[in-house]
Amino acid sequence: MATIFSRIIAGEIPSYKVAENEDYYAFLDINPLTKGHTLVVPKKEVDYIFDLDDRTLAGMMLFAKEVAAKIKREIACARVAVVVLGLEVPHAHIHLIPIQSENDVDFYREKLKLTPEEFREIADKLSK
């Protein structure tokens, strides 16, 4: 059965797309830690990031670098954190999180509650 991320990539589940190419897809996390919190996933469905073949993993990092540059340009932040947890969805993914401090990367704290309009506005800014 396809993962939720594969279903998002296929367009079966809506997302706030930030970037896409032939091999990767980036979209806003719907439970963000900060505004602009983005997920980067390979279109190839592999559970664990370090089970990706070398070409796919390297390409994913280069794609994430491009997305992080857009986030840094459009969202007021000191850095864009890169986090790999990999337990919540069995599909390799990277969290790109605009941060002011390390405290912004606390997955146990309350997530932001954004409206669909706010998500669209952020996605529009980041997809330029």
N, CA, C and O atoms as CSV, one atom per row, in Angstrom:
chain,resi,resn,atom,element,x,y,z
A,1,MET,N,N,0.844,-1.185,0.000
A,1,MET,CA,C,0.000,0.000,0.000
A,1,MET,C,C,0.886,1.244,0.000
A,1,MET,O,O,1.894,1.301,0.705
A,2,ALA,N,N,0.505,2.220,-0.784
A,2,ALA,CA,C,1.281,3.450,-0.920
A,2,ALA,C,C,1.277,4.242,0.391
A,2,ALA,O,O,0.277,4.272,1.109
A,3,THR,N,N,2.407,4.877,0.687
A,3,THR,CA,C,2.474,5.722,1.874
A,3,THR,C,C,1.683,7.003,1.637
A,3,THR,O,O,1.337,7.333,0.502
A,4,ILE,N,N,1.407,7.711,2.707
A,4,ILE,CA,C,0.701,8.994,2.574
A,4,ILE,C,C,1.512,9.947,1.694
A,4,ILE,O,O,0.933,10.741,0.952
A,5,PHE,N,N,2.847,9.878,1.766
A,5,PHE,CA,C,3.669,10.751,0.927
A,5,PHE,C,C,3.552,10.372,-0.545
A,5,PHE,O,O,3.499,11.255,-1.401
A,6,SER,N,N,3.513,9.084,-0.856
A,6,SER,CA,C,3.325,8.662,-2.248
A,6,SER,C,C,1.966,9.130,-2.768
A,6,SER,O,O,1.838,9.515,-3.930
A,7,ARG,N,N,0.966,9.094,-1.910
A,7,ARG,CA,C,-0.364,9.552,-2.303
A,7,ARG,C,C,-0.390,11.067,-2.494
A,7,ARG,O,O,-1.111,11.564,-3.359
A,8,ILE,N,N,0.379,11.801,-1.704
A,8,ILE,CA,C,0.496,13.253,-1.894
A,8,ILE,C,C,1.189,13.538,-3.224
A,8,ILE,O,O,0.714,14.365,-4.003
A,9,ILE,N,N,2.292,12.871,-3.488
A,9,ILE,CA,C,3.030,13.053,-4.744
A,9,ILE,C,C,2.130,12.757,-5.941
A,9,ILE,O,O,2.182,13.465,-6.947
A,10,ALA,N,N,1.302,11.711,-5.837
A,10,ALA,CA,C,0.396,11.320,-6.931
A,10,ALA,C,C,-0.795,12.264,-7.074
A,10,ALA,O,O,-1.546,12.167,-8.045
A,11,GLY,N,N,-0.976,13.174,-6.118
A,11,GLY,CA,C,-2.093,14.101,-6.182
A,11,GLY,C,C,-3.382,13.549,-5.607
A,11,GLY,O,O,-4.433,14.178,-5.726
A,12,GLU,N,N,-3.315,12.377,-4.984
A,12,GLU,CA,C,-4.515,11.784,-4.379
A,12,GLU,C,C,-4.906,12.499,-3.087
A,12,GLU,O,O,-6.077,12.514,-2.705
A,13,ILE,N,N,-3.922,13.086,-2.425
A,13,ILE,CA,C,-4.133,13.864,-1.204
A,13,ILE,C,C,-3.554,15.248,-1.473
A,13,ILE,O,O,-2.424,15.357,-1.947
A,14,PRO,N,N,-4.303,16.300,-1.180
A,14,PRO,CA,C,-3.780,17.642,-1.461
A,14,PRO,C,C,-2.597,18.006,-0.577
A,14,PRO,O,O,-2.463,17.509,0.542
A,15,SER,N,N,-1.742,18.882,-1.095
A,15,SER,CA,C,-0.598,19.370,-0.333
A,15,SER,C,C,-0.322,20.811,-0.735
A,15,SER,O,O,-0.845,21.311,-1.730
A,16,TYR,N,N,0.501,21.453,0.051
A,16,TYR,CA,C,0.958,22.801,-0.261
A,16,TYR,C,C,2.360,22.656,-0.839
A,16,TYR,O,O,3.360,22.736,-0.126
A,17,LYS,N,N,2.403,22.439,-2.159
A,17,LYS,CA,C,3.666,22.143,-2.846
A,17,LYS,C,C,4.565,23.371,-2.866
A,17,LYS,O,O,4.123,24.491,-3.121
A,18,VAL,N,N,5.834,23.124,-2.589
A,18,VAL,CA,C,6.859,24.165,-2.598
A,18,VAL,C,C,7.761,23.991,-3.824
A,18,VAL,O,O,8.125,24.976,-4.467
A,19,ALA,N,N,8.119,22.754,-4.148
A,19,ALA,CA,C,8.995,22.480,-5.286
A,19,ALA,C,C,8.817,21.024,-5.713
A,19,ALA,O,O,8.396,20.163,-4.941
A,20,GLU,N,N,9.159,20.792,-6.985
A,20,GLU,CA,C,9.069,19.433,-7.516
A,20,GLU,C,C,9.969,19.329,-8.732
A,20,GLU,O,O,10.097,20.268,-9.517
A,21,ASN,N,N,10.585,18.175,-8.869
A,21,ASN,CA,C,11.261,17.839,-10.118
A,21,ASN,C,C,10.953,16.379,-10.426
A,21,ASN,O,O,10.049,15.793,-9.829
A,22,GLU,N,N,11.683,15.805,-11.331
A,22,GLU,CA,C,11.406,14.431,-11.760
A,22,GLU,C,C,11.520,13.404,-10.631
A,22,GLU,O,O,10.817,12.393,-10.628
A,23,ASP,N,N,12.414,13.675,-9.669
A,23,ASP,CA,C,12.721,12.674,-8.658
A,23,ASP,C,C,12.298,13.008,-7.230
A,23,ASP,O,O,12.241,12.122,-6.378
A,24,TYR,N,N,11.995,14.303,-6.959
A,24,TYR,CA,C,11.744,14.735,-5.577
A,24,TYR,C,C,10.558,15.685,-5.508
A,24,TYR,O,O,10.165,16.305,-6.496
A,25,TYR,N,N,10.007,15.776,-4.314
A,25,TYR,CA,C,8.826,16.608,-4.074
A,25,TYR,C,C,8.991,17.279,-2.718
A,25,TYR,O,O,9.383,16.628,-1.749
A,26,ALA,N,N,8.699,18.568,-2.638
A,26,ALA,CA,C,8.779,19.304,-1.368
A,26,ALA,C,C,7.442,19.984,-1.115
A,26,ALA,O,O,6.861,20.592,-2.013
A,27,PHE,N,N,6.960,19.873,0.126
A,27,PHE,CA,C,5.663,20.449,0.477
A,27,PHE,C,C,5.669,20.848,1.946
A,27,PHE,O,O,6.450,20.329,2.743
A,28,LEU,N,N,4.782,21.780,2.287
A,28,LEU,CA,C,4.715,22.255,3.656
A,28,LEU,C,C,4.198,21.170,4.589
A,28,LEU,O,O,3.258,20.445,4.264
A,29,ASP,N,N,4.828,21.073,5.752
A,29,ASP,CA,C,4.358,20.166,6.802
A,29,ASP,C,C,3.058,20.742,7.354
A,29,ASP,O,O,3.022,21.919,7.715
A,30,ILE,N,N,1.999,19.953,7.430
A,30,ILE,CA,C,0.710,20.474,7.917
A,30,ILE,C,C,0.659,20.589,9.429
A,30,ILE,O,O,-0.311,21.110,9.980
A,31,ASN,N,N,1.689,20.111,10.102
A,31,ASN,CA,C,1.842,20.289,11.557
A,31,ASN,C,C,3.192,20.954,11.820
A,31,ASN,O,O,4.079,20.353,12.426
A,32,PRO,N,N,3.342,22.199,11.362
A,32,PRO,CA,C,4.662,22.826,11.382
A,32,PRO,C,C,5.134,23.266,12.758
A,32,PRO,O,O,4.343,23.652,13.619
A,33,LEU,N,N,6.448,23.195,12.937
A,33,LEU,CA,C,7.066,23.755,14.130
A,33,LEU,C,C,7.210,25.271,13.980
A,33,LEU,O,O,7.062,26.017,14.948
A,34,THR,N,N,7.502,25.718,12.749
A,34,THR,CA,C,7.623,27.142,12.439
A,34,THR,C,C,7.018,27.373,11.054
A,34,THR,O,O,6.819,26.430,10.288
A,35,LYS,N,N,6.728,28.636,10.745
A,35,LYS,CA,C,6.223,28.947,9.402
A,35,LYS,C,C,7.300,28.614,8.377
A,35,LYS,O,O,8.456,29.015,8.519
A,36,GLY,N,N,6.908,27.879,7.350
A,36,GLY,CA,C,7.836,27.461,6.311
A,36,GLY,C,C,8.405,26.068,6.500
A,36,GLY,O,O,9.179,25.607,5.661
A,37,HIS,N,N,8.041,25.381,7.583
A,37,HIS,CA,C,8.497,24.002,7.844
A,37,HIS,C,C,8.084,23.143,6.645
A,37,HIS,O,O,6.898,22.989,6.354
A,38,THR,N,N,9.072,22.599,5.969
A,38,THR,CA,C,8.862,21.898,4.699
A,38,THR,C,C,9.407,20.476,4.774
A,38,THR,O,O,10.422,20.219,5.421
A,39,LEU,N,N,8.721,19.565,4.106
A,39,LEU,CA,C,9.185,18.182,3.977
A,39,LEU,C,C,9.703,17.968,2.562
A,39,LEU,O,O,9.092,18.419,1.594
A,40,VAL,N,N,10.826,17.282,2.448
A,40,VAL,CA,C,11.413,16.920,1.158
A,40,VAL,C,C,11.419,15.405,1.086
A,40,VAL,O,O,11.940,14.736,1.979
A,41,VAL,N,N,10.838,14.862,0.023
A,41,VAL,CA,C,10.742,13.407,-0.124
A,41,VAL,C,C,11.172,12.980,-1.528
A,41,VAL,O,O,10.974,13.714,-2.496
A,42,PRO,N,N,11.762,11.787,-1.629
A,42,PRO,CA,C,12.008,11.246,-2.961
A,42,PRO,C,C,10.696,10.673,-3.494
A,42,PRO,O,O,9.861,10.190,-2.729
A,43,LYS,N,N,10.529,10.733,-4.783
A,43,LYS,CA,C,9.323,10.131,-5.366
A,43,LYS,C,C,9.404,8.605,-5.293
A,43,LYS,O,O,8.377,7.926,-5.283
A,44,LYS,N,N,10.607,8.076,-5.244
A,44,LYS,CA,C,10.816,6.645,-5.067
A,44,LYS,C,C,10.466,6.313,-3.617
A,44,LYS,O,O,11.000,6.929,-2.694
A,45,GLU,N,N,9.583,5.355,-3.415
A,45,GLU,CA,C,9.129,5.003,-2.072
A,45,GLU,C,C,10.109,4.035,-1.413
A,45,GLU,O,O,10.160,2.850,-1.742
A,46,VAL,N,N,10.880,4.573,-0.479
A,46,VAL,CA,C,11.820,3.789,0.320
A,46,VAL,C,C,11.608,4.225,1.760
A,46,VAL,O,O,11.545,5.423,2.036
A,47,ASP,N,N,11.497,3.291,2.671
A,47,ASP,CA,C,11.179,3.584,4.065
A,47,ASP,C,C,12.252,4.403,4.771
A,47,ASP,O,O,11.947,5.456,5.331
A,48,TYR,N,N,13.487,3.947,4.757
A,48,TYR,CA,C,14.559,4.512,5.579
A,48,TYR,C,C,15.536,5.284,4.703
A,48,TYR,O,O,16.025,4.770,3.697
A,49,ILE,N,N,15.812,6.511,5.093
A,49,ILE,CA,C,16.629,7.396,4.258
A,49,ILE,C,C,17.970,6.765,3.869
A,49,ILE,O,O,18.437,6.959,2.747
A,50,PHE,N,N,18.589,6.019,4.775
A,50,PHE,CA,C,19.889,5.432,4.462
A,50,PHE,C,C,19.791,4.113,3.701
A,50,PHE,O,O,20.804,3.458,3.456
A,51,ASP,N,N,18.568,3.721,3.326
A,51,ASP,CA,C,18.378,2.616,2.394
A,51,ASP,C,C,18.257,3.121,0.957
A,51,ASP,O,O,18.205,2.322,0.022
A,52,LEU,N,N,18.210,4.449,0.776
A,52,LEU,CA,C,18.194,5.004,-0.574
A,52,LEU,C,C,19.523,4.705,-1.250
A,52,LEU,O,O,20.561,4.666,-0.589
A,53,ASP,N,N,19.499,4.494,-2.562
A,53,ASP,CA,C,20.766,4.319,-3.271
A,53,ASP,C,C,21.516,5.656,-3.232
A,53,ASP,O,O,20.916,6.709,-3.020
A,54,ASP,N,N,22.807,5.598,-3.434
A,54,ASP,CA,C,23.657,6.782,-3.277
A,54,ASP,C,C,23.225,7.940,-4.175
A,54,ASP,O,O,23.206,9.089,-3.732
A,55,ARG,N,N,22.882,7.654,-5.420
A,55,ARG,CA,C,22.479,8.708,-6.359
A,55,ARG,C,C,21.221,9.406,-5.872
A,55,ARG,O,O,21.131,10.633,-5.924
A,56,THR,N,N,20.250,8.634,-5.400
A,56,THR,CA,C,18.989,9.209,-4.935
A,56,THR,C,C,19.196,10.038,-3.667
A,56,THR,O,O,18.641,11.129,-3.535
A,57,LEU,N,N,19.992,9.517,-2.741
A,57,LEU,CA,C,20.261,10.247,-1.500
A,57,LEU,C,C,21.007,11.552,-1.787
A,57,LEU,O,O,20.651,12.600,-1.246
A,58,ALA,N,N,22.018,11.495,-2.618
A,58,ALA,CA,C,22.771,12.710,-2.953
A,58,ALA,C,C,21.878,13.715,-3.673
A,58,ALA,O,O,21.918,14.910,-3.380
A,59,GLY,N,N,21.079,13.232,-4.609
A,59,GLY,CA,C,20.161,14.120,-5.333
A,59,GLY,C,C,19.135,14.747,-4.412
A,59,GLY,O,O,18.764,15.909,-4.579
A,60,MET,N,N,18.677,13.977,-3.440
A,60,MET,CA,C,17.704,14.497,-2.477
A,60,MET,C,C,18.307,15.634,-1.651
A,60,MET,O,O,17.640,16.636,-1.390
A,61,MET,N,N,19.559,15.480,-1.245
A,61,MET,CA,C,20.222,16.529,-0.475
A,61,MET,C,C,20.433,17.784,-1.319
A,61,MET,O,O,20.281,18.897,-0.816
A,62,LEU,N,N,20.777,17.619,-2.586
A,62,LEU,CA,C,20.948,18.784,-3.466
A,62,LEU,C,C,19.613,19.488,-3.703
A,62,LEU,O,O,19.551,20.717,-3.735
A,63,PHE,N,N,18.557,18.713,-3.868
A,63,PHE,CA,C,17.219,19.283,-4.023
A,63,PHE,C,C,16.823,20.020,-2.738
A,63,PHE,O,O,16.283,21.125,-2.796
A,64,ALA,N,N,17.092,19.408,-1.578
A,64,ALA,CA,C,16.781,20.032,-0.285
A,64,ALA,C,C,17.571,21.328,-0.122
A,64,ALA,O,O,17.060,22.292,0.449
A,65,LYS,N,N,18.795,21.366,-0.611
A,65,LYS,CA,C,19.620,22.581,-0.538
A,65,LYS,C,C,18.962,23.718,-1.306
A,65,LYS,O,O,18.945,24.855,-0.834
A,66,GLU,N,N,18.422,23.427,-2.482
A,66,GLU,CA,C,17.718,24.445,-3.281
A,66,GLU,C,C,16.477,24.942,-2.540
A,66,GLU,O,O,16.217,26.145,-2.501
A,67,VAL,N,N,15.722,24.030,-1.960
A,67,VAL,CA,C,14.511,24.404,-1.223
A,67,VAL,C,C,14.887,25.220,0.012
A,67,VAL,O,O,14.223,26.207,0.328
A,68,ALA,N,N,15.947,24.814,0.711
A,68,ALA,CA,C,16.391,25.549,1.903
A,68,ALA,C,C,16.801,26.977,1.545
A,68,ALA,O,O,16.551,27.906,2.313
A,69,ALA,N,N,17.423,27.152,0.393
A,69,ALA,CA,C,17.807,28.502,-0.044
A,69,ALA,C,C,16.570,29.376,-0.248
A,69,ALA,O,O,16.580,30.555,0.105
A,70,LYS,N,N,15.518,28.812,-0.810
A,70,LYS,CA,C,14.257,29.552,-0.977
A,70,LYS,C,C,13.662,29.899,0.380
A,70,LYS,O,O,13.200,31.021,0.589
A,71,ILE,N,N,13.669,28.949,1.294
A,71,ILE,CA,C,13.131,29.187,2.636
A,71,ILE,C,C,13.910,30.321,3.298
A,71,ILE,O,O,13.309,31.246,3.846
A,72,LYS,N,N,15.237,30.259,3.254
A,72,LYS,CA,C,16.089,31.274,3.890
A,72,LYS,C,C,15.822,32.649,3.288
A,72,LYS,O,O,15.829,33.650,4.005
A,73,ARG,N,N,15.591,32.707,1.998
A,73,ARG,CA,C,15.328,33.971,1.302
A,73,ARG,C,C,13.963,34.550,1.654
A,73,ARG,O,O,13.823,35.768,1.765
A,74,GLU,N,N,12.956,33.702,1.831
A,74,GLU,CA,C,11.573,34.167,1.975
A,74,GLU,C,C,11.036,34.189,3.405
A,74,GLU,O,O,10.061,34.888,3.684
A,75,ILE,N,N,11.647,33.449,4.297
A,75,ILE,CA,C,11.167,33.361,5.686
A,75,ILE,C,C,12.243,33.950,6.597
A,75,ILE,O,O,13.412,33.574,6.504
A,76,ALA,N,N,11.853,34.867,7.471
A,76,ALA,CA,C,12.817,35.458,8.403
A,76,ALA,C,C,13.305,34.378,9.365
A,76,ALA,O,O,12.545,33.893,10.202
A,77,CYS,N,N,14.576,34.007,9.239
A,77,CYS,CA,C,15.146,32.979,10.111
A,77,CYS,C,C,16.660,33.122,10.148
A,77,CYS,O,O,17.260,33.693,9.238
A,78,ALA,N,N,17.266,32.608,11.195
A,78,ALA,CA,C,18.721,32.617,11.314
A,78,ALA,C,C,19.346,31.511,10.459
A,78,ALA,O,O,20.395,31.700,9.842
A,79,ARG,N,N,18.682,30.359,10.438
A,79,ARG,CA,C,19.148,29.187,9.680
A,79,ARG,C,C,17.946,28.356,9.250
A,79,ARG,O,O,16.819,28.574,9.694
A,80,VAL,N,N,18.220,27.410,8.383
A,80,VAL,CA,C,17.229,26.391,8.061
A,80,VAL,C,C,17.792,25.072,8.583
A,80,VAL,O,O,18.791,24.561,8.077
A,81,ALA,N,N,17.133,24.537,9.600
A,81,ALA,CA,C,17.576,23.273,10.192
A,81,ALA,C,C,17.189,22.106,9.294
A,81,ALA,O,O,16.169,22.136,8.606
A,82,VAL,N,N,18.023,21.086,9.317
A,82,VAL,CA,C,17.760,19.848,8.584
A,82,VAL,C,C,17.603,18.754,9.629
A,82,VAL,O,O,18.508,18.500,10.423
A,83,VAL,N,N,16.430,18.105,9.617
A,83,VAL,CA,C,16.161,17.061,10.596
A,83,VAL,C,C,15.673,15.809,9.875
A,83,VAL,O,O,14.809,15.880,9.001
A,84,VAL,N,N,16.231,14.678,10.248
A,84,VAL,CA,C,15.773,13.387,9.733
A,84,VAL,C,C,15.376,12.550,10.944
A,84,VAL,O,O,16.215,12.186,11.768
A,85,LEU,N,N,14.100,12.257,11.035
A,85,LEU,CA,C,13.618,11.375,12.099
A,85,LEU,C,C,13.225,10.042,11.496
A,85,LEU,O,O,13.772,8.998,11.851
A,86,GLY,N,N,12.273,10.088,10.582
A,86,GLY,CA,C,11.949,8.913,9.820
A,86,GLY,C,C,11.050,7.877,10.457
A,86,GLY,O,O,10.873,6.797,9.893
A,87,LEU,N,N,10.475,8.163,11.609
A,87,LEU,CA,C,9.624,7.165,12.245
A,87,LEU,C,C,8.140,7.411,12.004
A,87,LEU,O,O,7.344,6.475,12.077
A,88,GLU,N,N,7.756,8.643,11.721
A,88,GLU,CA,C,6.335,8.952,11.635
A,88,GLU,C,C,5.668,8.491,10.332
A,88,GLU,O,O,4.473,8.196,10.333
A,89,VAL,N,N,6.406,8.425,9.235
A,89,VAL,CA,C,5.873,7.939,7.958
A,89,VAL,C,C,6.932,7.027,7.346
A,89,VAL,O,O,8.099,7.413,7.281
A,90,PRO,N,N,6.559,5.829,6.895
A,90,PRO,CA,C,7.542,4.899,6.339
A,90,PRO,C,C,7.931,5.245,4.899
A,90,PRO,O,O,7.810,4.424,3.989
A,91,HIS,N,N,8.397,6.475,4.722
A,91,HIS,CA,C,8.842,6.978,3.416
A,91,HIS,C,C,9.948,7.984,3.729
A,91,HIS,O,O,9.706,8.962,4.437
A,92,ALA,N,N,11.142,7.761,3.220
A,92,ALA,CA,C,12.281,8.632,3.509
A,92,ALA,C,C,11.894,10.096,3.329
A,92,ALA,O,O,11.246,10.459,2.348
A,93,HIS,N,N,12.297,10.930,4.284
A,93,HIS,CA,C,12.002,12.357,4.179
A,93,HIS,C,C,12.922,13.187,5.059
A,93,HIS,O,O,13.494,12.702,6.035
A,94,ILE,N,N,13.044,14.443,4.684
A,94,ILE,CA,C,13.860,15.422,5.403
A,94,ILE,C,C,12.951,16.564,5.816
A,94,ILE,O,O,12.144,17.039,5.017
A,95,HIS,N,N,13.077,17.006,7.056
A,95,HIS,CA,C,12.392,18.210,7.529
A,95,HIS,C,C,13.338,19.390,7.324
A,95,HIS,O,O,14.491,19.336,7.754
A,96,LEU,N,N,12.871,20.448,6.675
A,96,LEU,CA,C,13.599,21.711,6.584
A,96,LEU,C,C,12.816,22.705,7.433
A,96,LEU,O,O,11.664,23.012,7.126
A,97,ILE,N,N,13.429,23.206,8.490
A,97,ILE,CA,C,12.707,24.023,9.465
A,97,ILE,C,C,13.414,25.364,9.648
A,97,ILE,O,O,14.550,25.406,10.119
A,98,PRO,N,N,12.742,26.468,9.276
A,98,PRO,CA,C,13.328,27.784,9.533
A,98,PRO,C,C,13.416,28.003,11.048
A,98,PRO,O,O,12.425,27.841,11.759
A,99,ILE,N,N,14.596,28.369,11.531
A,99,ILE,CA,C,14.771,28.511,12.983
A,99,ILE,C,C,15.459,29.826,13.351
A,99,ILE,O,O,16.212,30.406,12.568
A,100,GLN,N,N,15.172,30.264,14.559
A,100,GLN,CA,C,15.896,31.370,15.182
A,100,GLN,C,C,16.865,30.813,16.231
A,100,GLN,O,O,17.920,31.393,16.486
A,101,SER,N,N,16.492,29.682,16.831
A,101,SER,CA,C,17.343,29.031,17.826
A,101,SER,C,C,17.088,27.524,17.783
A,101,SER,O,O,16.161,27.059,17.121
A,102,GLU,N,N,17.909,26.783,18.487
A,102,GLU,CA,C,17.750,25.334,18.530
A,102,GLU,C,C,16.430,24.922,19.171
A,102,GLU,O,O,15.931,23.828,18.910
A,103,ASN,N,N,15.869,25.774,19.993
A,103,ASN,CA,C,14.567,25.475,20.615
A,103,ASN,C,C,13.450,25.322,19.588
A,103,ASN,O,O,12.433,24.688,19.869
A,104,ASP,N,N,13.632,25.896,18.402
A,104,ASP,CA,C,12.611,25.794,17.350
A,104,ASP,C,C,12.513,24.387,16.770
A,104,ASP,O,O,11.587,24.099,16.011
A,105,VAL,N,N,13.445,23.513,17.112
A,105,VAL,CA,C,13.457,22.150,16.580
A,105,VAL,C,C,13.043,21.150,17.659
A,105,VAL,O,O,13.576,20.042,17.725
A,106,ASP,N,N,12.115,21.539,18.480
A,106,ASP,CA,C,11.592,20.667,19.532
A,106,ASP,C,C,10.281,20.067,19.045
A,106,ASP,O,O,9.250,20.739,19.044
A,107,PHE,N,N,10.317,18.817,18.635
A,107,PHE,CA,C,9.134,18.162,18.074
A,107,PHE,C,C,8.071,17.848,19.125
A,107,PHE,O,O,6.962,17.437,18.783
A,108,TYR,N,N,8.404,18.039,20.392
A,108,TYR,CA,C,7.427,17.789,21.450
A,108,TYR,C,C,6.594,19.020,21.789
A,108,TYR,O,O,5.573,18.912,22.468
A,109,ARG,N,N,7.023,20.180,21.324
A,109,ARG,CA,C,6.251,21.382,21.645
A,109,ARG,C,C,5.015,21.475,20.749
A,109,ARG,O,O,4.905,20.773,19.744
A,110,GLU,N,N,4.102,22.340,21.129
A,110,GLU,CA,C,2.870,22.501,20.376
A,110,GLU,C,C,3.166,23.010,18.970
A,110,GLU,O,O,3.973,23.919,18.776
A,111,LYS,N,N,2.502,22.409,18.004
A,111,LYS,CA,C,2.685,22.794,16.611
A,111,LYS,C,C,1.886,24.062,16.312
A,111,LYS,O,O,0.915,24.379,16.999
A,112,LEU,N,N,2.314,24.774,15.275
A,112,LEU,CA,C,1.577,25.967,14.857
A,112,LEU,C,C,0.228,25.564,14.280
A,112,LEU,O,O,0.087,24.494,13.687
A,113,LYS,N,N,-0.740,26.415,14.459
A,113,LYS,CA,C,-2.058,26.230,13.842
A,113,LYS,C,C,-2.197,27.312,12.775
A,113,LYS,O,O,-2.415,28.480,13.095
A,114,LEU,N,N,-2.070,26.926,11.520
A,114,LEU,CA,C,-2.162,27.865,10.416
A,114,LEU,C,C,-3.441,27.627,9.630
A,114,LEU,O,O,-3.923,26.498,9.541
A,115,THR,N,N,-3.985,28.689,9.065
A,115,THR,CA,C,-5.173,28.574,8.228
A,115,THR,C,C,-4.760,28.110,6.825
A,115,THR,O,O,-3.594,28.235,6.453
A,116,PRO,N,N,-5.698,27.582,6.057
A,116,PRO,CA,C,-5.373,27.231,4.669
A,116,PRO,C,C,-4.814,28.423,3.898
A,116,PRO,O,O,-3.926,28.260,3.061
A,117,GLU,N,N,-5.326,29.610,4.173
A,117,GLU,CA,C,-4.832,30.807,3.491
A,117,GLU,C,C,-3.367,31.068,3.846
A,117,GLU,O,O,-2.571,31.433,2.982
A,118,GLU,N,N,-3.014,30.878,5.128
A,118,GLU,CA,C,-1.625,31.074,5.542
A,118,GLU,C,C,-0.710,30.039,4.891
A,118,GLU,O,O,0.384,30.378,4.441
A,119,PHE,N,N,-1.149,28.784,4.838
A,119,PHE,CA,C,-0.360,27.757,4.166
A,119,PHE,C,C,-0.162,28.108,2.693
A,119,PHE,O,O,0.953,28.010,2.180
A,120,ARG,N,N,-1.234,28.517,2.008
A,120,ARG,CA,C,-1.140,28.870,0.586
A,120,ARG,C,C,-0.182,30.036,0.369
A,120,ARG,O,O,0.621,30.022,-0.564
A,121,GLU,N,N,-0.269,31.046,1.238
A,121,GLU,CA,C,0.594,32.211,1.124
A,121,GLU,C,C,2.066,31.809,1.257
A,121,GLU,O,O,2.909,32.261,0.481
A,122,ILE,N,N,2.366,30.970,2.229
A,122,ILE,CA,C,3.746,30.507,2.432
A,122,ILE,C,C,4.201,29.668,1.237
A,122,ILE,O,O,5.298,29.877,0.720
A,123,ALA,N,N,3.374,28.726,0.797
A,123,ALA,CA,C,3.719,27.875,-0.340
A,123,ALA,C,C,3.945,28.714,-1.593
A,123,ALA,O,O,4.870,28.449,-2.361
A,124,ASP,N,N,3.114,29.711,-1.799
A,124,ASP,CA,C,3.277,30.583,-2.963
A,124,ASP,C,C,4.629,31.312,-2.918
A,124,ASP,O,O,5.326,31.402,-3.929
A,125,LYS,N,N,4.989,31.828,-1.738
A,125,LYS,CA,C,6.277,32.528,-1.583
A,125,LYS,C,C,7.447,31.586,-1.852
A,125,LYS,O,O,8.417,31.961,-2.511
A,126,LEU,N,N,7.349,30.375,-1.344
A,126,LEU,CA,C,8.458,29.435,-1.470
A,126,LEU,C,C,8.555,28.770,-2.849
A,126,LEU,O,O,9.615,28.269,-3.225
A,127,SER,N,N,7.477,28.767,-3.581
A,127,SER,CA,C,7.495,28.085,-4.891
A,127,SER,C,C,7.955,28.993,-6.025
A,127,SER,O,O,7.970,28.579,-7.184
A,128,LYS,N,N,8.330,30.226,-5.699
A,128,LYS,CA,C,8.816,31.162,-6.740
A,128,LYS,C,C,10.188,30.775,-7.223
A,128,LYS,O,O,10.748,31.444,-8.091
